[in-house]
């Protein structure tokens, strides 16, 4: 390990100004363990080895979860009558409710055990549900949002034997809705599972840099060694979401997340778009393949919606990156962003209605 990097071996670094802690979140089976492992290799301290959940057949490379955070998250969720796979309906401002008061001391004590480390964080998909609680204690918390195609997630959960009283798509939707509503864009970075199989090095550099990790070129070059294609049992193209009855709101939220997922994902997605169109166009080339021609039109509209969402995100990101002195008046900026959001929502509803009218 080079000198500028923080330690991950349980020894505290010399005192100096530390970046904010890092919370790794996202739906279960969305690559959170892989991302945690990669960030750990970049010198993010995730807890002492004896506190980390051991590997299992479902995750042979390890979970990288400090069980003390997991247990606290489970207790928070249980306080409101839920489970990780059957989330409760959290009331507004629940992080200040009396139900969580007994847990505040335990959480502060746990955070205190990590304070001496220059770069530290923790990983648990349940963070997606409990993030308001943690942001109450750590206002400047940085959140890494891991995302994966929701159909891949559903199939992976089914294969692992996880059951839920709600549909797995609804569970996916709940996790990301609660996560995104609690974490503003400036406090989060979205990283897509597919990016690491397309080109892991620049994605690791992007995410680790945003987290405040000082990573050597040698460490970045080793990143692909932590990405195991053999352990990826499900690979679904975005267009397949149209064919299996995935709810429209899931598709829209997924595409919105993808719009935040960075350059590596966009490059991978552009290649996948070409493959989606070629595959469907080939099947739609004869009179007997009328359903495939309809599907081709739907895919083209889906790609158009993706492009519009990406443009919307780029415009919002550019506005947020503008120095405060050069920004438009705050009220005007908020109105503009709300107008962009409303426009995207209207386009999504119109797109959904067109799909429903088509046979």
VOBA-1610 file (N, C-alpha, C; in pm, whole numbers, padded with zeros to 5 digits, always signed):
BEGIN
Unk+00085-00119+00000Unk+00000+00000+00000Unk+00088+00124+00000Unk+00058+00218-00087Unk+00139+00339-00095Unk+00107+00429+00025Unk+00202+00515+00060Unk+00192+00596+00180Unk+00069+00685+00188Unk+00026+00750+00077Unk-00086+00842+00090Unk-00218+00773+00119Unk-00227+00643+00096Unk-00356+00576+00107Unk-00388+00543+00252Unk-00520+00543+00283Unk-00563+00505+00417Unk-00541+00356+00438Unk-00540+00316+00566Unk-00517+00176+00597Unk-00648+00101+00601Unk-00644-00026+00564Unk-00760-00114+00574Unk-00729-00233+00662Unk-00617-00230+00732Unk-00573-00346+00808Unk-00603-00336+00957Unk-00691-00242+00994Unk-00728-00229+01133Unk-00637-00136+01212Unk-00535-00077+01149Unk-00447+00017+01217Unk-00487+00159+01178Unk-00491+00245+01276Unk-00537+00380+01250Unk-00429+00465+01184Unk-00473+00551+01094Unk-00380+00639+01023Unk-00345+00759+01110Unk-00231+00823+01084Unk-00199+00945+01156Unk-00309+01048+01136Unk-00331+01133+01236Unk-00440+01230+01229Unk-00416+01329+01117Unk-00522+01355+01041Unk-00524+01459+00939Unk-00670+01477+00900Unk-00697+01578+00822Unk-00835+01605+00783Unk-00891+01486+00706Unk-01003+01432+00752Unk-01059+01312+00691Unk-01179+01346+00603Unk-01195+01276+00492Unk-01315+01295+00411Unk-01435+01235+00482Unk-01556+01268+00439Unk-01675+01212+00503Unk-01679+01060+00489Unk-01744+00992+00583Unk-01761+00846+00571Unk-01841+00810+00447Unk-01830+00684+00407Unk-01895+00634+00287Unk-01996+00525+00324Unk-02116+00538+00277Unk-02220+00438+00298Unk-02252+00373+00163Unk-02241+00242+00156Unk-02268+00169+00031Unk-02408+00108+00041Unk-02495+00146-00054Unk-02636+00107-00048Unk-02682+00060-00185Unk-02810+00026-00192Unk-02868-00027-00316Unk-02942-00156-00285Unk-03025-00199-00377Unk-03104-00320-00358Unk-03013-00442-00344Unk-03059-00541-00266Unk-02987-00669-00255Unk-02965-00728-00395Unk-02854-00797-00413Unk-02816-00862-00539Unk-02791-00761-00651Unk-02747-00642-00613Unk-02721-00537-00713Unk-02574-00501-00725Unk-02487-00586-00672Unk-02344-00560-00682Unk-02287-00483-00565Unk-02363-00470-00456Unk-02310-00395-00340Unk-02186-00463-00282Unk-02185-00597-00279Unk-02068-00668-00224Unk-01946-00649-00313Unk-01966-00655-00444Unk-01855-00637-00536Unk-01798-00496-00524Unk-01884-00396-00518Unk-01839-00258-00506Unk-01768-00237-00372Unk-01821-00295-00266Unk-01757-00283-00135Unk-01617-00346-00139Unk-01607-00462-00201Unk-01477-00529-00211Unk-01377-00443-00288Unk-01422-00382-00397Unk-01335-00298-00477Unk-01290-00175-00398Unk-01383-00111-00326Unk-01346+00007-00248Unk-01257-00030-00130Unk-01278-00149-00076Unk-01187-00197+00029Unk-01045-00211-00027Unk-01033-00262-00150Unk-00901-00275-00212Unk-00839-00138-00240Unk-00924-00033-00243Unk-00876+00104-00263Unk-00853+00175-00129Unk-00850+00097-00021Unk-00817+00147+00112Unk-00933+00212+00187Unk-01054+00166+00161Unk-01168+00207+00242Unk-01185+00105+00354Unk-01172+00149+00477Unk-01185+00059+00592Unk-01333+00031+00617Unk-01370-00097+00614Unk-01510-00138+00629Unk-01537-00211+00760Unk-01437-00217+00846Unk-01454-00284+00974Unk-01349-00392+00993Unk-01325-00430+01119Unk-01228-00537+01145Unk-01275-00670+01091Unk-01182-00754+01050Unk-01216-00881+00986Unk-01311-00965+01070Unk-01292-00963+01200Unk-01374-01049+01286Unk-01519-01004+01294Unk-01547-00880+01250Unk-01685-00829+01253Unk-01753-00841+01117Unk-01680-00880+01013Unk-01738-00889+00880Unk-01811-01022+00862Unk-01926-01016+00793Unk-02001-01138+00766Unk-01916-01231+00679Unk-01905-01358+00716Unk-01822-01451+00637Unk-01886-01483+00503Unk-01805-01526+00406Unk-01860-01565+00275Unk-01955-01684+00286Unk-02045-01696+00189Unk-02135-01811+00179Unk-02138-01855+00033Unk-02210-01961+00005Unk-02221-02008-00133Unk-02291-01904-00221Unk-02378-01822-00161Unk-02445-01717-00238Unk-02352-01600-00268Unk-02249-01582-00187Unk-02152-01474-00204Unk-02013-01525-00167Unk-01953-01608-00252Unk-01825-01671-00216Unk-01710-01573-00200Unk-01721-01453-00258Unk-01615-01353-00245Unk-01634-01266-00121Unk-01738-01293-00044Unk-01762-01217+00079Unk-01868-01111+00063Unk-01929-01074+00176Unk-02034-00971+00178Unk-01978-00834+00211Unk-01867-00829+00285Unk-01803-00703+00326Unk-01897-00618+00410Unk-01979-00686+00490Unk-02074-00617+00578Unk-02029-00632+00723Unk-02014-00521+00791Unk-01989-00523+00935Unk-02122-00557+01002Unk-02126-00670+01070Unk-02252-00720+01124Unk-02313-00628+01229Unk-02233-00541+01288Unk-02288-00447+01386Unk-02380-00345+01319Unk-02342-00300+01198Unk-02430-00209+01122Unk-02554-00284+01074Unk-02536-00408+01028Unk-02649-00487+00979Unk-02752-00508+01091Unk-02704-00544+01208Unk-02796-00567+01321Unk-02870-00440+01359Unk-02799-00328+01358Unk-02866-00201+01388Unk-02972-00169+01283Unk-02938-00189+01156Unk-03036-00163+01050Unk-03159-00253+01066Unk-03136-00380+01097Unk-03250-00470+01118Unk-03337-00422+01235Unk-03273-00373+01340Unk-03350-00325+01455Unk-03430-00199+01421Unk-03370-00111+01343Unk-03441+00010+01301Unk-03566-00028+01222Unk-03549-00117+01125Unk-03661-00160+01040Unk-03767-00230+01125Unk-03723-00313+01219Unk-03817-00386+01305Unk-03894-00293+01397Unk-03833-00182+01439Unk-03902-00086+01526Unk-04029-00033+01461Unk-04034-00034+01328Unk-04151+00015+01256Unk-04233-00099+01195Unk-04205-00223+01241Unk-04287-00337+01203Unk-04252-00402+01071Unk-04127-00388+01026Unk-04091-00444+00896Unk-03971-00536+00901Unk-03937-00589+00784Unk-03819-00672+00761Unk-03750-00619+00637Unk-03627-00668+00612Unk-03556-00619+00494Unk-03633-00650+00366Unk-03704-00764+00361Unk-03778-00802+00241Unk-03927-00771+00250Unk-03966-00701+00354Unk-04105-00654+00370Unk-04099-00520+00443Unk-04049-00417+00376Unk-04022-00289+00443Unk-04149-00226+00500Unk-04134-00159+00613Unk-04249-00089+00671Unk-04279+00040+00597Unk-04394+00098+00626Unk-04426+00231+00575Unk-04374+00331+00678Unk-04255+00382+00653Unk-04197+00478+00747Unk-04276+00609+00744Unk-04314+00662+00861Unk-04382+00793+00863Unk-04284+00905+00831Unk-04336+01019+00791Unk-04250+01134+00763Unk-04172+01173+00888Unk-04045+01199+00870Unk-03960+01238+00981Unk-03936+01129+01083Unk-03946+01003+01037Unk-03934+00890+01130Unk-03799+00884+01200Unk-03695+00940+01138Unk-03561+00933+01199Unk-03553+01012+01329Unk-03654+01098+01354Unk-03660+01172+01480Unk-03769+01119+01573Unk-03830+01008+01536Unk-03940+00952+01614Unk-03889+00884+01741Unk-03972+00873+01844Unk-03931+00808+01970Unk-03885+00664+01950Unk-03935+00597+01846Unk-03900+00457+01823Unk-03749+00436+01804Unk-03681+00539+01752Unk-03538+00520+01725Unk-03448+00570+01838Unk-03507+00638+01936Unk-03426+00694+02046Unk-03339+00588+02114Unk-03392+00467+02141Unk-03307+00367+02208Unk-03187+00323+02126Unk-03188+00350+01995Unk-03081+00303+01907Unk-02975+00409+01880Unk-03005+00532+01916Unk-02912+00641+01885Unk-02777+00622+01955Unk-02782+00586+02082Unk-02658+00568+02157Unk-02572+00457+02099Unk-02635+00346+02060Unk-02560+00235+02002Unk-02497+00276+01869Unk-02575+00352+01788Unk-02523+00395+01659Unk-02406+00492+01676Unk-02419+00586+01771Unk-02311+00682+01794Unk-02185+00612+01846Unk-02204+00512+01932Unk-02090+00437+01982Unk-02020+00361+01869Unk-02099+00302+01780Unk-02042+00228+01667Unk-01966+00322+01574Unk-02025+00435+01542Unk-01958+00534+01457Unk-01828+00579+01521Unk-01831+00597+01653Unk-01712+00641+01725Unk-01596+00545+01711Unk-01625+00416+01696Unk-01519+00316+01680Unk-01444+00331+01547Unk-01507+00400+01451Unk-01446+00417+01319Unk-01381+00554+01301Unk-01408+00645+01393Unk-01368+00783+01371Unk-01218+00803+01351Unk-01136+00714+01405Unk-00992+00732+01393Unk-00935+00692+01259Unk-01017+00637+01172Unk-00968+00593+01041Unk-00989+00704+00938Unk-00888+00725+00856Unk-00896+00836+00759Unk-01007+00813+00658Unk-01016+00695+00603Unk-01122+00660+00506Unk-01198+00541+00560Unk-01323+00558+00592Unk-01400+00446+00645Unk-01544+00453+00594Unk-01610+00341+00605Unk-01749+00335+00563Unk-01807+00200+00599Unk-01926+00175+00552Unk-01987+00045+00574Unk-02083+00014+00461Unk-02106-00115+00443Unk-02192-00161+00334Unk-02306-00244+00390Unk-02426-00215+00347Unk-02544-00295+00380Unk-02657-00248+00289Unk-02715-00337+00208Unk-02829-00294+00126Unk-02941-00231+00207Unk-02956-00270+00333Unk-03062-00213+00419Unk-03043-00064+00441Unk-02921-00014+00418Unk-02898+00130+00427Unk-02996+00207+00339Unk-03041+00144+00231Unk-03135+00210+00140Unk-03263+00250+00212Unk-03302+00170+00312Unk-03425+00196+00386Unk-03400+00286+00508Unk-03282+00274+00568Unk-03255+00341+00695Unk-03169+00465+00681Unk-03140+00507+00559Unk-03044+00615+00538Unk-03080+00746+00609Unk-03209+00782+00626Unk-03238+00905+00701Unk-03181+00902+00844Unk-03185+00786+00907Unk-03131+00771+01042Unk-02981+00800+01042Unk-02909+00743+00948Unk-02764+00760+00943Unk-02726+00902+00904Unk-02804+00965+00818Unk-02774+01103+00779Unk-02805+01200+00892Unk-02894+01161+00982Unk-02916+01243+01102Unk-02789+01249+01185Unk-02718+01137+01195Unk-02596+01129+01275Unk-02473+01177+01199Unk-02473+01157+01065Unk-02359+01196+00981Unk-02413+01279+00864Unk-02437+01407+00882Unk-02501+01488+00776Unk-02425+01492+00645Unk-02290+01484+00652Unk-02211+01492+00528Unk-02181+01354+00470Unk-02253+01252+00513Unk-02231+01115+00466Unk-02236+01107+00314Unk-02139+01034+00255Unk-02138+01011+00111Unk-02200+00874+00084Unk-02290+00867-00013Unk-02365+00745-00038Unk-02334+00693-00178Unk-02284+00570-00184Unk-02261+00503-00312Unk-02385+00419-00341Unk-02456+00454-00447Unk-02580+00386-00484Unk-02549+00283-00592Unk-02558+00155-00557Unk-02532+00048-00653Unk-02663+00009-00721Unk-02660-00002-00852Unk-02782-00035-00926Unk-02753-00143-01029Unk-02855-00225-01052Unk-02847-00334-01149Unk-02983-00349-01214Unk-02987-00402-01333Unk-03115-00425-01401Unk-03212-00496-01307Unk-03332-00439-01283Unk-03424-00499-01186Unk-03468-00641-01219Unk-03466-00678-01346Unk-03502-00815-01382Unk-03390-00911-01340Unk-03265-00870-01356Unk-03152-00950-01307Unk-03161-00966-01156Unk-03196-00858-01087Unk-03209-00863-00941Unk-03316-00962-00900Unk-03432-00954-00965Unk-03544-01042-00930Unk-03506-01189-00951Unk-03439-01217-01061Unk-03399-01356-01090Unk-03294-01404-00991Unk-03203-01316-00953Unk-03100-01354-00858Unk-03160-01380-00720Unk-03255-01297-00678Unk-03323-01318-00550Unk-03400-01450-00550Unk-03468-01478-00661Unk-03545-01603-00672Unk-03452-01724-00663Unk-03339-01715-00733Unk-03244-01826-00733Unk-03185-01848-00594Unk-03169-01740-00518Unk-03114-01750-00383Unk-03218-01801-00283Unk-03346-01805-00326Unk-03450-01856-00238Unk-03514-01752-00150Unk-03490-01624-00179Unk-03551-01518-00099Unk-03696-01498-00141Unk-03783-01492-00045Unk-03925-01469-00072Unk-03968-01339-00007Unk-04073-01282-00058Unk-04123-01156-00005Unk-04274-01152-00024Unk-04342-01082+00068Unk-04487-01072+00056Unk-04527-00980-00059Unk-04439-00890-00098Unk-04463-00805-00214Unk-04386-00862-00333Unk-04416-00811-00452Unk-04341-00856-00568Unk-04198-00804-00556Unk-04106-00875-00618Unk-03966-00834-00610Unk-03944-00701-00682Unk-04027-00671-00782Unk-04015-00541-00848Unk-04060-00429-00753Unk-04164-00454-00676Unk-04210-00355-00579Unk-04105-00334-00470Unk-04040-00442-00430Unk-03935-00431-00330Unk-03820-00347-00385Unk-03781-00375-00509Unk-03677-00296-00576Unk-03716-00148-00576Unk-03841-00120-00611Unk-03890+00017-00620Unk-03885+00086-00484Unk-03925+00014-00379Unk-03925+00071-00245Unk-03785+00109-00201Unk-03689+00021-00225Unk-03551+00048-00184Unk-03499+00176-00249Unk-03517+00189-00380Unk-03457+00304-00447Unk-03538+00432-00427Unk-03669+00421-00415Unk-03747+00542-00388Unk-03706+00603-00254Unk-03695+00517-00152Unk-03661+00568-00020Unk-03518+00620-00016Unk-03429+00552-00086Unk-03289+00595-00089Unk-03273+00729-00158Unk-03330+00744-00277Unk-03312+00867-00353Unk-03385+00984-00291Unk-03499+00958-00226Unk-03572+01068-00163Unk-03498+01122-00041Unk-03411+01041+00017Unk-03341+01082+00139Unk-03201+01137+00114Unk-03148+01116-00006Unk-03009+01157-00035Unk-03007+01248-00157Unk-02975+01376-00139Unk-02970+01468-00255Unk-02856+01431-00349Unk-02866+01471-00476Unk-02765+01433-00576Unk-02622+01465-00536Unk-02600+01576-00465Unk-02463+01613-00431Unk-02402+01522-00325Unk-02483+01440-00260Unk-02432+01349-00159Unk-02431+01203-00206Unk-02455+01179-00333Unk-02460+01041-00382Unk-02389+01028-00515Unk-02345+00905-00541Unk-02293+00870-00673Unk-02356+00737-00709Unk-02405+00726-00832Unk-02468+00603-00879Unk-02368+00525-00962Unk-02353+00398-00931Unk-02262+00311-01007Unk-02338+00188-01051Unk-02327+00152-01176Unk-02404+00042-01234Unk-02321-00086-01238Unk-02386-00194-01202Unk-02323-00327-01201Unk-02256-00357-01334Unk-02322-00323-01444Unk-02270-00355-01577Unk-02138-00285-01605Unk-02116-00169-01546Unk-01995-00092-01575Unk-01868-00170-01544Unk-01872-00252-01439Unk-01753-00323-01397Unk-01718-00438-01490Unk-01816-00488-01563Unk-01789-00593-01661Unk-01753-00534-01797Unk-01786-00407-01815Unk-01750-00339-01939Unk-01607-00286-01932Unk-01576-00211-01825Unk-01441-00155-01807Unk-01427-00112-01662Unk-01377-00202-01580Unk-01376-00179-01435Unk-01284-00064-01393Unk-01172-00048-01463Unk-01071+00047-01416Unk-01123+00191-01406Unk-01177+00248-01514Unk-01223+00387-01502Unk-01341+00402-01406Unk-01424+00298-01394Unk-01536+00309-01300Unk-01486+00308-01156Unk-01387+00226-01128Unk-01329+00225-00994Unk-01264+00360-00965Unk-01195+00415-01063Unk-01131+00546-01042Unk-01236+00654-01017Unk-01347+00650-01092Unk-01454+00750-01075Unk-01514+00742-00934Unk-01552+00621-00892Unk-01620+00605-00764Unk-01525+00630-00648Unk-01405+00574-00655Unk-01309+00593-00545Unk-01269+00739-00532Unk-01253+00808-00645Unk-01219+00949-00640Unk-01328+01032-00575Unk-01453+01002-00610Unk-01565+01074-00550Unk-01572+01049-00399Unk-01533+00929-00357Unk-01534+00894-00215Unk-01418+00957-00138Unk-01326+01021-00209Unk-01213+01084-00142Unk-01097+00989-00117Unk-01094+00876-00188Unk-00986+00779-00172Unk-00871+00814-00266Unk-00750+00814-00212Unk-00632+00843-00294Unk-00574+00709-00337Unk-00599+00672-00461Unk-00571+00536-00508Unk-00458+00539-00611Unk-00365+00448-00597Unk-00253+00440-00690Unk-00297+00378-00822Unk-00219+00405-00927Unk-00248+00344-01058Unk-00240+00192-01050Unk-00148+00143-00969Unk-00133-00002-00954Unk-00260-00065-00898Unk-00321+00002-00800Unk-00445-00049-00741Unk-00558-00051-00844Unk-00567+00055-00921Unk-00671+00063-01025Unk-00651-00047-01129Unk-00525-00073-01166Unk-00498-00176-01264Unk-00538-00315-01216Unk-00540-00334-01084Unk-00578-00465-01030Unk-00729-00481-01015Unk-00805-00376-01044Unk-00950-00379-01022Unk-01020-00495-01092Unk-00987-00526-01218Unk-01059-00637-01285Unk-01046-00770-01213Unk-00941-00787-01135Unk-00923-00913-01062Unk-01031-00934-00956Unk-01096-00823-00917Unk-01202-00832-00816Unk-01340-00846-00878Unk-01346-00853-01011Unk-01474-00865-01082Unk-01479-01003-01147Unk-01563-01088-01098Unk-01567-01227-01144Unk-01687-01251-01235Unk-01661-01263-01365Unk-01770-01289-01459Unk-01833-01426-01434Unk-01754-01519-01378Unk-01807-01654-01353Unk-01919-01653-01249Unk-01918-01552-01161Unk-02020-01545-01057Unk-02144-01467-01101Unk-02140-01417-01225Unk-02257-01345-01276Unk-02344-01444-01352Unk-02456-01481-01293Unk-02541-01585-01351Unk-02659-01530-01430Unk-02678-01399-01428Unk-02792-01339-01497Unk-02745-01215-01572Unk-02778-01208-01700Unk-02742-01092-01781Unk-02861-01059-01869Unk-02925-00947-01841Unk-03049-00909-01908Unk-03030-00774-01975Unk-03075-00762-02099Unk-03071-00633-02168Unk-03190-00547-02121Unk-03171-00417-02124Unk-03274-00326-02076Unk-03406-00347-02150Unk-03400-00373-02280Unk-03522-00389-02359Unk-03607-00506-02311Unk-03546-00604-02244Unk-03622-00719-02196Unk-03721-00682-02087Unk-03701-00566-02024Unk-03795-00520-01923Unk-03934-00498-01983Unk-03939-00472-02114Unk-04068-00448-02180Unk-04148-00576-02197Unk-04082-00689-02195Unk-04148-00814-02234Unk-04199-00896-02115Unk-04168-00855-01993Unk-04201-00940-01878Unk-04293-00873-01777Unk-04356-00765-01816Unk-04452-00702-01727Unk-04392-00625-01612Unk-04273-00571-01629Unk-04214-00487-01525Unk-04296-00358-01516Unk-04339-00317-01396Unk-04419-00194-01382Unk-04350-00073-01442Unk-04430+00016-01501Unk-04375+00134-01567Unk-04292+00219-01471Unk-04338+00232-01346Unk-04263+00316-01253Unk-04127+00257-01220Unk-04115+00124-01226Unk-03985+00060-01206Unk-03892+00093-01323Unk-03945+00081-01445Unk-03865+00112-01563Unk-03819+00257-01560Unk-03909+00348-01525Unk-03874+00490-01526Unk-03768+00520-01421Unk-03785+00466-01301Unk-03686+00492-01197Unk-03552+00428-01233Unk-03555+00310-01291Unk-03431+00243-01332Unk-03358+00327-01437Unk-03431+00376-01536Unk-03367+00458-01639Unk-03313+00589-01581Unk-03383+00644-01482Unk-03335+00765-01417Unk-03205+00739-01343Unk-03196+00625-01277Unk-03072+00587-01210Unk-02959+00567-01312Unk-02993+00502-01422Unk-02893+00480-01528Unk-02838+00612-01581Unk-02925+00714-01587Unk-02881+00844-01636Unk-02775+00906-01546Unk-02768+00862-01419Unk-02668+00913-01326Unk-02544+00824-01317Unk-02541+00716-01393Unk-02443+00610-01368Unk-02306+00631-01434Unk-02283+00745-01497Unk-02148+00776-01543Unk-02114+00731-01684Unk-01995+00771-01728Unk-01952+00752-01866Unk-01934+00605-01904Unk-01877+00526-01815Unk-01852+00385-01848Unk-01983+00314-01876Unk-02083+00339-01793Unk-02212+00275-01818Unk-02272+00325-01949Unk-02263+00453-01976Unk-02319+00506-02102Unk-02254+00439-02223Unk-02124+00417-02216Unk-02055+00349-02326Unk-02106+00206-02342Unk-02120+00137-02231Unk-02171-00001-02236Unk-02314-00004-02288Unk-02392+00094-02246Unk-02533+00097-02286Unk-02548+00128-02434Unk-02465+00214-02488Unk-02474+00245-02631Unk-02448+00120-02714Unk-02351+00039-02673Unk-02325-00087-02743Unk-02444-00181-02731Unk-02504-00185-02611Unk-02618-00274-02590Unk-02739-00230-02672Unk-02757-00099-02687Unk-02869-00049-02769Unk-02860-00101-02912Unk-02740-00094-02967Unk-02721-00144-03104Unk-02756-00292-03112Unk-02711-00369-03013Unk-02740-00513-03012Unk-02889-00540-02998Unk-02958-00462-02915Unk-03102-00479-02897Unk-03176-00455-03028Unk-03139-00348-03097Unk-03206-00315-03223Unk-03176-00418-03331Unk-03050-00462-03340Unk-03014-00560-03442Unk-03088-00691-03421Unk-03091-00736-03295Unk-03156-00864-03265Unk-03305-00859-03298Unk-03371-00751-03259Unk-03515-00742-03283Unk-03545-00715-03430Unk-03462-00634-03496Unk-03483-00604-03638Unk-03470-00731-03722Unk-03377-00818-03686Unk-03360-00943-03760Unk-03485-01030-03751Unk-03548-01030-03637Unk-03669-01111-03618Unk-03791-01046-03683Unk-03781-00915-03707Unk-03895-00842-03763Unk-03885-00825-03913Unk-03800-00902-03977Unk-03771-00880-04119Unk-03865-00954-04214Unk-03957-01034-04163Unk-04051-01108-04248Unk-04194-01077-04206Unk-04293-01098-04297Unk-04433-01070-04264Unk-04485-01152-04145Unk-04426-01268-04120Unk-04474-01354-04012Unk-04430-01305-03874Unk-04353-01199-03868Unk-04300-01156-03738Unk-04357-01021-03697Unk-04487-01005-03715Unk-04553-00878-03677Unk-04527-00840-03530Unk-04538-00934-03435Unk-04511-00896-03294Unk-04372-00839-03273Unk-04275-00890-03349Unk-04139-00839-03334Unk-04126-00696-03388Unk-04207-00663-03491Unk-04204-00526-03543Unk-04260-00429-03439Unk-04365-00472-03372Unk-04420-00389-03265Unk-04318-00371-03153Unk-04250-00480-03120Unk-04150-00472-03014Unk-04035-00381-03054Unk-03999-00383-03183Unk-03892-00296-03232Unk-03931-00149-03210Unk-04057-00115-03236Unk-04102+00023-03216Unk-04095+00060-03068Unk-04132-00034-02981Unk-04127-00006-02837Unk-03984+00015-02790Unk-03894-00065-02844Unk-03753-00051-02805Unk-03699+00084-02851Unk-03735+00126-02970Unk-03690+00255-03020Unk-03742+00368-02931Unk-03867+00357-02886Unk-03922+00459-02796Unk-03853+00455-02660Unk-03820+00335-02615Unk-03748+00321-02489Unk-03612+00390-02498Unk-03542+00370-02609Unk-03412+00433-02627Unk-03424+00585-02630Unk-03532+00634-02692Unk-03554+00779-02695Unk-03575+00833-02554Unk-03654+00760-02475Unk-03677+00802-02336Unk-03546+00802-02258Unk-03463+00701-02278Unk-03332+00696-02211Unk-03250+00821-02244Unk-03249+00857-02371Unk-03170+00973-02414Unk-03222+01101-02349Unk-03355+01114-02341Unk-03412+01234-02281Unk-03380+01243-02132Unk-03386+01130-02063Unk-03352+01130-01921Unk-03204+01163-01900Unk-03119+01111-01988Unk-02975+01140-01978Unk-02950+01290-02000Unk-03020+01350-02096Unk-03005+01493-02121Unk-03054+01574-02001Unk-03164+01531-01942Unk-03217+01599-01825Unk-03116+01594-01710Unk-03058+01476-01687Unk-02959+01464-01579Unk-02837+01550-01608Unk-02791+01549-01734Unk-02673+01629-01768Unk-02700+01777-01744Unk-02819+01823-01780Unk-02854+01964-01757Unk-02859+01999-01610Unk-02918+01911-01530Unk-02925+01934-01386Unk-02786+01932-01323Unk-02702+01835-01366Unk-02566+01825-01312Unk-02485+01949-01347Unk-02503+01999-01469Unk-02431+02119-01512Unk-02473+02239-01428Unk-02602+02248-01398Unk-02653+02357-01316Unk-02596+02349-01175Unk-02590+02227-01119Unk-02538+02210-00984Unk-02388+02239-00977Unk-02317+02217-01091Unk-02173+02238-01093Unk-02135+02385-01113Unk-02232+02468-01149Unk-02206+02610-01171Unk-02171+02677-01038Unk-02064+02756-01033Unk-02031+02828-00908Unk-02151+02907-00859Unk-02173+02910-00728Unk-02290+02978-00672Unk-02307+03121-00723Unk-02195+03193-00739Unk-02205+03332-00783Unk-02261+03345-00923Unk-02243+03239-01005Unk-02289+03245-01144Unk-02423+03176-01167Unk-02479+03119-01060Unk-02605+03047-01076Unk-02722+03143-01087Unk-02830+03097-01155Unk-02952+03176-01152Unk-03005+03182-01009Unk-03099+03272-00985Unk-03160+03283-00852Unk-03211+03146-00807Unk-03194+03117-00677Unk-03227+02984-00623Unk-03369+02942-00655Unk-03466+03032-00637Unk-03606+02996-00662Unk-03628+02962-00809Unk-03559+03036-00896Unk-03571+03008-01039Unk-03512+02871-01072Unk-03396+02841-01010Unk-03330+02712-01034Unk-03421+02597-00992Unk-03480+02608-00873Unk-03569+02503-00824Unk-03689+02485-00916Unk-03743+02596-00963Unk-03858+02589-01055Unk-03818+02520-01184Unk-03699+02551-01233Unk-03651+02491-01357Unk-03633+02341-01343Unk-03573+02299-01231Unk-03552+02156-01207Unk-03686+02084-01195Unk-03781+02146-01123Unk-03914+02084-01109Unk-03981+02072-01245Unk-03962+02173-01331Unk-04022+02168-01465Unk-03961+02054-01546Unk-03829+02037-01537Unk-03763+01925-01606Unk-03818+01791-01557Unk-03831+01778-01424Unk-03882+01654-01367Unk-04024+01626-01413Unk-04107+01731-01412Unk-04247+01714-01454Unk-04255+01673-01601Unk-04170+01734-01685Unk-04170+01701-01827Unk-04133+01554-01849Unk-04032+01507-01777Unk-03992+01366-01789Unk-04104+01274-01743Unk-04173+01313-01636Unk-04282+01230-01585Unk-04396+01222-01685Unk-04427+01335-01748Unk-04534+01336-01850Unk-04496+01248-01967Unk-04372+01259-02012Unk-04327+01176-02124Unk-04335+01029-02090Unk-04302+00996-01964Unk-04309+00856-01922Unk-04453+00806-01924Unk-04548+00889-01876Unk-04689+00848-01876Unk-04740+00830-02018Unk-04704+00923-02108Unk-04747+00910-02248Unk-04689+00784-02310Unk-04561+00759-02281Unk-04495+00638-02333Unk-04568+00514-02283Unk-04604+00512-02154Unk-04671+00396-02096Unk-04806+00372-02162Unk-04881+00480-02186Unk-05013+00465-02247Unk-05003+00410-02390Unk-04899+00453-02461Unk-04880+00400-02597Unk-04854+00252-02593Unk-04775+00207-02495Unk-04746+00064-02485Unk-04874-00014-02456Unk-04961+00043-02370Unk-05084-00026-02333Unk-05181-00036-02449Unk-05180+00066-02538Unk-05273+00064-02652Unk-05229-00034-02760Unk-05099-00064-02763Unk-05049-00155-02866Unk-05077-00300-02827Unk-05114-00386-02923Unk-05144-00525-02891Unk-05020-00601-02844
//
